Amino acid sequence: MSSTDLPDELSPTPGPLVPRLQGPLSLPRIVFGGGALSQQYNSDELLASDTPFRTVQLALRYGINAFDTSAYYGPSEIILGNALEALKDEFPRSSYQLMTKCGRYGMADFDYSPGRIRDSVKRSLERLKIDYFDVVHLHDIEFVSTEVTPRRTGNHSSALGADRSAYGLGEGDEGKIRGDGDQRVLDAFHELQKMKEEGLIKNIGITGYPLYTLLRIALLILHNPPFKPVDVILNYSNLTLQNSIFLEFVPELTERAKVGQLIAASPFSMGLLTDIGPPSWHPASPELLAATIGASKETNARGRSLADLATGYCIRHTGGSIPLAVGLSRPEEVHECVKVWREVEVEGEDSSRKEQEDAVKAIFEQAGVADWAWASPP
């Protein structure tokens, strides 16, 4: 397969392409989420077809030229590597950025030992057919680090206020190693720093769901030798129509923890905020699932899909230097994502979109699940 195989009808429509943002990584406004290129979200039949290739090519032609994947995402690295290799004449390595994750290899398979971290990164380099990564993240650090929280579910905004100390975020707590889990994270991070010095990695990041854990670990890394800040943090499902607490944590992450680059991921909250509903393994509570069904009916009655509304909301509330990572696995999903971006940021959206967002948020508030977070780890 070559870069000339994409039918004309799937080529980008006329109009401005997705721009790059300000910030140390100059990431595009939209980052291609490679988690969708896995059996967690798609069938083996689709993954084995030419659909992923067409999706990657179309994304690049639209200016979506940064990709986020992981060793945990089944065949995602291999699929992306094959597609990008086939596209190298049209899009050489210097024209896009690649991010992957290490440390998580299965639902309950975590290994942050330095040797496994190094082997994982080298394997990912081979799978993607490249000689360096723009970013390598430690994947889902909350499953490895020592848990520090007064409650496992609910609204965690008090972690920035009255409950700081209970979350391990009090003044003077920044460098405190609270158990073997914290030490394993530090050891893994230090191994990635060695690989950065060797030129295999340009930036080091951490990912996870609980923002209070990401903030605590970022502070821990900053306040332990060699005292360097985390380059990148990717957080998912905390900047959505249902939960937007991410915005409250941004100043703490960038100013107090001195994180260079933030990425907000999963505007659909791992498939929750879509009309077809989430996968069976999704950790949402019964109340949240019921509220989401109501939100989907509300948006459909007003002529929009829930995914369309969710994407637009996240695009409006990111930007500047924070890109939005969106899971993409089909060309039509790329077209739709860019269409929403253009409506919100280029053409100027109509007031009905904001009215519908408010109606959906009201459904979540009435159900008591607005800004509600599930337990992670479970």
C-alpha positions as CSV (number, residue, x, y, z in Angstrom):
1,M,0.0,0.0,0.0
2,S,1.3,3.5,-0.8
3,S,0.3,7.1,-0.2
4,T,-1.4,7.3,-3.6
5,D,-4.0,4.6,-2.7
6,L,-6.4,6.9,-0.9
7,P,-9.5,7.5,-3.0
8,D,-10.2,11.1,-3.9
9,E,-13.5,11.1,-2.1
10,L,-11.7,10.7,1.2
11,S,-9.3,13.6,0.6
12,P,-9.6,16.7,2.9
13,T,-12.3,19.1,1.9
14,P,-11.2,22.7,1.2
15,G,-10.5,24.9,4.2
16,P,-7.9,25.6,6.8
17,L,-6.0,22.7,8.2
18,V,-5.5,21.9,11.9
19,P,-2.8,24.2,13.2
20,R,0.0,23.7,15.6
21,L,-0.3,25.2,19.1
22,Q,2.1,27.2,21.2
23,G,4.1,25.3,23.8
24,P,7.3,23.4,24.1
25,L,6.2,20.6,21.8
26,S,4.3,22.6,19.2
27,L,1.7,19.9,19.1
28,P,-1.2,20.1,16.6
29,R,-4.6,21.3,17.9
30,I,-5.9,17.7,17.6
31,V,-3.7,14.6,18.5
32,F,-4.5,11.3,16.9
33,G,-5.4,8.9,19.8
34,G,-4.1,5.4,18.8
35,G,-6.0,3.6,21.6
36,A,-8.9,3.2,19.2
37,L,-6.7,1.0,17.0
38,S,-7.1,-1.9,19.3
39,Q,-9.5,-4.7,20.2
40,Q,-10.7,-2.6,23.1
41,Y,-12.7,-0.5,20.7
42,N,-12.7,-2.2,17.3
43,S,-13.0,-5.6,15.7
44,D,-10.1,-7.7,14.4
45,E,-11.7,-7.4,10.9
46,L,-11.4,-3.6,10.9
47,L,-7.9,-3.6,12.3
48,A,-6.7,-6.0,9.6
49,S,-8.3,-4.0,6.8
50,D,-6.9,-0.9,5.0
51,T,-9.2,1.3,7.1
52,P,-6.5,2.2,9.7
53,F,-4.1,3.2,6.9
54,R,-6.7,5.4,5.3
55,T,-7.5,7.0,8.7
56,V,-3.8,7.8,9.4
57,Q,-3.3,9.2,5.9
58,L,-6.4,11.4,6.1
59,A,-5.4,12.7,9.5
60,L,-2.0,13.7,8.3
61,R,-3.5,15.4,5.3
62,Y,-5.7,17.4,7.6
63,G,-2.7,18.5,9.7
64,I,-3.3,16.0,12.6
65,N,0.4,15.1,12.7
66,A,1.0,13.8,16.3
67,F,0.1,10.3,17.3
68,D,-0.4,8.8,20.8
69,T,-0.2,5.1,21.3
70,S,1.0,2.5,23.9
71,A,2.5,-0.9,24.3
72,Y,-0.8,-1.7,26.1
73,Y,-3.0,-1.0,23.1
74,G,-2.6,-4.4,21.4
75,P,-1.7,-4.0,17.8
76,S,-1.9,-0.2,17.8
77,E,1.9,0.4,17.6
78,I,2.3,-2.1,14.7
79,I,-0.7,-0.7,12.8
80,L,0.6,2.8,13.1
81,G,4.2,1.8,12.3
82,N,3.0,0.0,9.1
83,A,0.9,3.0,8.0
84,L,3.5,5.6,8.6
85,E,6.1,3.4,6.8
86,A,3.9,3.2,3.8
87,L,3.4,7.0,3.9
88,K,7.0,8.0,4.3
89,D,7.4,9.5,0.9
90,E,4.5,11.8,1.5
91,F,5.1,12.3,5.2
92,P,8.7,11.7,6.3
93,R,9.5,11.1,10.0
94,S,10.3,14.8,10.5
95,S,6.7,15.8,9.6
96,Y,5.0,14.2,12.5
97,Q,5.4,13.4,16.2
98,L,5.1,10.1,17.9
99,M,4.2,9.4,21.6
100,T,3.9,6.0,23.2
101,K,3.6,4.6,26.7
102,C,5.3,2.0,28.7
103,G,4.9,0.2,32.1
104,R,1.4,-1.2,31.4
105,Y,1.0,-4.3,29.3
106,G,-2.4,-5.8,30.2
107,M,-5.5,-5.1,32.4
108,A,-3.5,-6.0,35.5
109,D,0.0,-6.3,34.1
110,F,2.2,-3.5,35.3
111,D,6.0,-3.6,35.3
112,Y,7.9,-0.4,36.1
113,S,11.2,-2.1,36.6
114,P,14.0,-0.2,34.8
115,G,15.0,-3.2,32.7
116,R,11.4,-3.8,31.5
117,I,10.9,-0.1,30.8
118,R,14.0,0.0,28.6
119,D,13.0,-3.2,26.8
120,S,9.5,-1.9,26.3
121,V,10.7,1.4,24.7
122,K,13.1,-0.5,22.4
123,R,10.3,-2.9,21.3
124,S,8.0,0.1,20.6
125,L,10.8,1.7,18.5
126,E,11.0,-1.5,16.4
127,R,7.2,-1.7,16.1
128,L,6.9,1.8,14.9
129,K,10.0,1.5,12.6
130,I,11.6,4.7,14.1
131,D,14.8,5.5,16.0
132,Y,13.4,8.0,18.5
133,F,10.2,9.0,20.2
134,D,9.0,12.6,20.7
135,V,7.4,11.5,24.0
136,V,7.4,8.3,26.1
137,H,4.9,8.2,29.0
138,L,4.8,6.0,32.1
139,H,1.3,4.5,31.6
140,D,-1.4,4.9,34.2
141,I,0.8,5.7,37.2
142,E,-2.0,5.5,39.7
143,F,-1.9,1.7,39.4
144,V,1.8,1.6,40.5
145,S,2.3,4.7,42.8
146,T,1.3,4.6,46.5
147,E,-2.3,5.6,46.8
148,V,-3.0,8.8,48.8
149,T,-6.6,9.9,48.8
150,P,-9.4,10.4,51.4
151,R,-11.9,8.9,48.9
152,R,-11.8,6.9,45.8
153,T,-14.9,8.2,43.9
154,G,-16.7,11.5,43.6
155,N,-15.6,15.1,43.1
156,H,-12.0,15.6,43.9
157,S,-11.8,19.4,43.6
158,S,-11.1,19.7,47.4
159,A,-7.6,18.3,46.6
160,L,-6.8,21.8,45.6
161,G,-8.3,23.3,48.8
162,A,-9.3,22.1,52.2
163,D,-8.2,18.5,51.7
164,R,-4.7,19.1,50.2
165,S,-2.9,17.3,53.0
166,A,-5.2,14.3,52.7
167,Y,-4.3,14.0,49.1
168,G,-0.6,14.3,49.8
169,L,-0.6,17.8,48.2
170,G,0.1,20.0,51.3
171,E,2.9,22.5,51.4
172,G,6.1,20.6,52.4
173,D,4.8,17.3,51.1
174,E,6.1,17.7,47.6
175,G,9.2,15.4,47.9
176,K,7.8,12.8,50.3
177,I,8.1,9.2,49.0
178,R,5.1,7.5,50.6
179,G,5.8,3.8,49.8
180,D,7.4,1.3,47.4
181,G,5.0,2.3,44.7
182,D,6.3,5.9,44.6
183,Q,9.9,4.6,44.5
184,R,9.0,2.3,41.5
185,V,7.7,5.3,39.6
186,L,10.8,7.3,40.4
187,D,13.1,4.4,39.3
188,A,11.2,4.0,36.0
189,F,11.2,7.8,35.4
190,H,15.0,7.8,36.0
191,E,15.5,5.0,33.4
192,L,13.6,7.1,30.9
193,Q,15.8,10.0,31.7
194,K,18.8,7.9,30.8
195,M,17.2,7.0,27.5
196,K,16.5,10.7,26.9
197,E,20.2,11.4,27.4
198,E,20.9,8.6,24.8
199,G,18.8,10.4,22.3
200,L,16.1,7.7,22.1
201,I,13.5,9.9,23.8
202,K,13.0,13.7,23.4
203,N,10.4,14.2,26.2
204,I,9.2,12.1,29.2
205,G,5.7,12.1,30.4
206,I,3.2,10.4,32.8
207,T,-0.4,9.5,32.2
208,G,-3.4,8.5,34.3
209,Y,-6.9,9.3,35.3
210,P,-6.9,10.8,38.8
211,L,-5.6,14.3,38.5
212,Y,-4.6,14.5,42.2
213,T,-2.3,11.5,41.7
214,L,-0.8,13.1,38.5
215,L,-0.1,16.3,40.4
216,R,1.4,14.5,43.4
217,I,3.7,12.4,41.3
218,A,4.7,15.4,39.2
219,L,5.7,17.2,42.4
220,L,7.4,14.1,43.7
221,I,9.6,13.9,40.6
222,L,10.4,17.6,40.7
223,H,11.4,17.5,44.3
224,N,13.6,14.4,44.1
225,P,17.0,14.1,42.4
226,P,17.8,14.9,39.7
227,F,15.1,17.5,40.3
228,K,13.8,17.9,36.8
229,P,10.1,18.6,36.0
230,V,7.9,16.2,34.0
231,D,7.9,17.2,30.4
232,V,4.4,16.1,29.5
233,I,1.2,15.0,31.3
234,L,-1.6,13.3,29.5
235,N,-4.9,13.1,31.4
236,Y,-8.1,11.5,30.1
237,S,-11.8,11.8,30.8
238,N,-11.5,14.9,33.1
239,L,-12.3,17.5,30.4
240,T,-15.6,16.4,29.1
241,L,-19.3,17.4,29.1
242,Q,-19.7,15.2,32.2
243,N,-16.5,16.1,34.1
244,S,-14.4,19.2,33.5
245,I,-12.3,19.3,36.7
246,F,-9.1,19.2,34.5
247,L,-9.4,23.0,34.1
248,E,-9.1,23.5,37.9
249,F,-5.8,21.5,38.0
250,V,-4.1,23.3,35.1
251,P,-2.5,26.1,37.1
252,E,-1.2,23.7,39.8
253,L,0.3,21.4,37.2
254,T,2.0,24.1,35.1
255,E,3.0,26.6,37.8
256,R,3.5,24.5,41.0
257,A,4.7,21.3,39.3
258,K,6.3,23.1,36.3
259,V,5.0,20.6,33.8
260,G,5.9,21.8,30.4
261,Q,3.1,20.3,28.3
262,L,-0.5,19.2,29.1
263,I,-2.6,17.0,26.9
264,A,-6.4,16.5,27.5
265,A,-7.5,13.2,26.1
266,S,-10.7,11.3,25.5
267,P,-13.5,13.8,24.9
268,F,-15.9,10.8,24.7
269,S,-14.7,9.5,28.1
270,M,-13.6,6.1,26.7
271,G,-16.8,5.8,24.6
272,L,-19.2,6.9,27.4
273,L,-20.3,10.1,25.7
274,T,-21.4,8.6,22.4
275,D,-24.8,7.5,21.1
276,I,-23.8,3.8,20.9
277,G,-22.6,3.9,24.6
278,P,-19.4,2.7,26.2
279,P,-17.8,-0.7,26.0
280,S,-18.8,-3.3,28.6
281,W,-15.7,-2.8,30.7
282,H,-16.3,0.9,31.2
283,P,-16.1,1.9,35.0
284,A,-19.0,4.3,35.0
285,S,-21.6,3.9,37.7
286,P,-25.2,2.9,36.9
287,E,-26.3,6.4,37.7
288,L,-23.8,7.9,35.2
289,L,-24.7,5.4,32.5
290,A,-28.4,6.2,32.9
291,A,-27.7,10.0,32.8
292,T,-25.6,9.5,29.6
293,I,-28.5,7.7,27.9
294,G,-30.7,10.6,28.8
295,A,-28.1,13.0,27.4
296,S,-27.9,11.1,24.2
297,K,-31.7,11.3,23.8
298,E,-31.6,15.0,24.5
299,T,-28.9,15.8,21.9
300,N,-30.5,13.5,19.2
301,A,-33.9,15.3,19.8
302,R,-32.1,18.6,19.0
303,G,-30.4,17.3,15.9
304,R,-26.9,16.5,17.1
305,S,-25.0,13.4,18.1
306,L,-23.6,13.3,21.6
307,A,-20.1,12.7,20.2
308,D,-20.4,15.9,18.1
309,L,-21.4,17.9,21.2
310,A,-18.7,16.3,23.4
311,T,-16.0,17.1,20.8
312,G,-17.1,20.7,20.4
313,Y,-17.2,21.2,24.2
314,C,-13.6,20.0,24.6
315,I,-12.3,22.0,21.7
316,R,-13.7,25.2,23.1
317,H,-12.1,24.5,26.5
318,T,-8.7,23.5,25.3
319,G,-6.4,25.4,22.9
320,G,-3.7,27.9,23.5
321,S,-1.0,25.3,24.4
322,I,-3.2,22.3,25.3
323,P,-4.2,20.0,22.5
324,L,-7.1,17.5,22.5
325,A,-6.3,13.8,21.9
326,V,-9.2,12.1,20.2
327,G,-9.4,8.4,19.5
328,L,-9.7,7.8,15.7
329,S,-10.0,4.6,13.7
330,R,-12.1,5.4,10.6
331,P,-11.8,8.2,8.0
332,E,-15.3,9.4,8.7
333,E,-14.3,10.0,12.3
334,V,-11.4,12.2,11.2
335,H,-13.7,14.2,8.9
336,E,-16.2,14.7,11.7
337,C,-13.6,15.7,14.2
338,V,-12.1,18.3,11.8
339,K,-15.6,19.5,10.9
340,V,-16.4,20.2,14.6
341,W,-13.1,22.0,15.1
342,R,-13.8,24.2,12.1
343,E,-17.3,25.0,13.4
344,V,-16.1,25.9,16.8
345,E,-12.8,27.7,16.1
346,V,-12.8,28.8,12.5
347,E,-16.3,29.5,11.3
348,G,-17.8,30.6,14.6
349,E,-20.4,28.2,16.0
350,D,-24.1,29.1,16.4
351,S,-25.6,29.6,19.8
352,S,-27.6,26.3,19.7
353,R,-24.4,24.2,20.4
354,K,-23.8,26.0,23.6
355,E,-27.5,25.7,24.6
356,Q,-27.4,22.0,24.0
357,E,-24.2,21.6,26.1
358,D,-25.9,23.4,28.9
359,A,-28.9,21.1,28.6
360,V,-26.6,18.0,28.8
361,K,-24.6,19.3,31.7
362,A,-27.9,20.0,33.5
363,I,-28.8,16.3,33.1
364,F,-25.6,15.2,34.7
365,E,-26.1,17.8,37.6
366,Q,-29.6,16.6,38.3
367,A,-28.4,13.0,38.4
368,G,-25.6,14.0,40.8
369,V,-22.8,12.8,38.5
370,A,-21.4,16.1,37.3
371,D,-17.7,16.2,37.9
372,W,-18.0,12.7,39.4
373,A,-15.0,10.5,39.0
374,W,-14.8,6.7,39.2
375,A,-12.2,4.8,41.2
376,S,-8.9,4.3,39.5
377,P,-7.5,1.8,40.2
378,P,-10.7,0.0,40.8
